[in-house]
Amino acid sequence: MTVATILHRVADYDAWRKVYDSVGDMQKEGGVTQESVHRMVDDPDNVLVIHHFDNVETARAFLGRDDLREALQRSGVQGEPRVELFE
């Protein structure tokens, strides 16, 4: 199993969440087996997303998708997300 952590700042959490919720099919198609979203206690526009995958190859393929990058832009992600993979 591979776990991806994605930490990023968003312009507006509610707007970001609408886009995130709209890409559930993309996540399933891309191999996400579990997901969770967390907001920083003292900075609620700082968001941590945790996705589980069967393997690192699937995780890397999902994270490299052009439609995922487009969704990140539409959702108001500011700057480059910090992405880390764990096995």
N, C-alpha and C positions, 0 to 999 in steps of 0.2 A: 504494500500500500504506500502511496505517496500523498503527502499533505502539502498543499500550497498555501502560503500566507501572503496576502496582498494588502499592504497598508498604503492608504492614500487619503489626501485631503480633498474634500468636495466643497463646492461653492454653496450648496444648499442640500442638506441631507434628504429632505422630503422629495425634492426633484430627482436626486440621485436614486433614491429607493424605488421610485416609479419605474425608472429605466431598468434597474437591477431586477425588479420583479417581472418585467416584461421579457426578459431573456432566459427564463427558466428552461424553455425548450432547447435553446442553444447550449445551455449547461448540460442537460441530459444527453443531447446529441454528441457533445464534446467529451463525454466520459466522466462528468462530475457525479460521484456516488453519494456524497453528503456535502452540505454547505451550511455555513452560519455566518451571520453578520454581527459585528460588535462595534459600539461607539465608545470613544475615549471618554472617561468620566468627566474630566474637566474641559474637554474640547470636543463636543458632539459632532463637529464636522470633520473629525479625524476618524476614519473608518478602517476597521480591520475585517477582511473577508477571509474565511477559511474554507478551502475546497479540498475534498478527498478524491483521489483517483486510484485506479487499480495499479498503475505503474507510472514511472517518471516520463516515459515516452508519450503517454496519453496526456499527461499534465503539460508537457512542453508544447505539444501540438495544439492543445486548447488555448494556452496562454499566448500563442503566436498567431491566432486567427485574426484576419483583417476585420471581420464583423465584430469581434470582441473589442478591438481597438476603436472602432467606430462607435460602439456603444459607450465606451469609456468617455469619449469626447462629447457625445450627446448628453451624458449624465452630469457633466460639470466637474469631472475630476480635474484637479489643479496640479500641474507638474507631472512628473514621472512617478508612477506607483513603485513602491518598494516590494519586490516579489522574491520570495524565498521558497525553496523546495526542500522537503524533509522526507526521509524514508524511515 
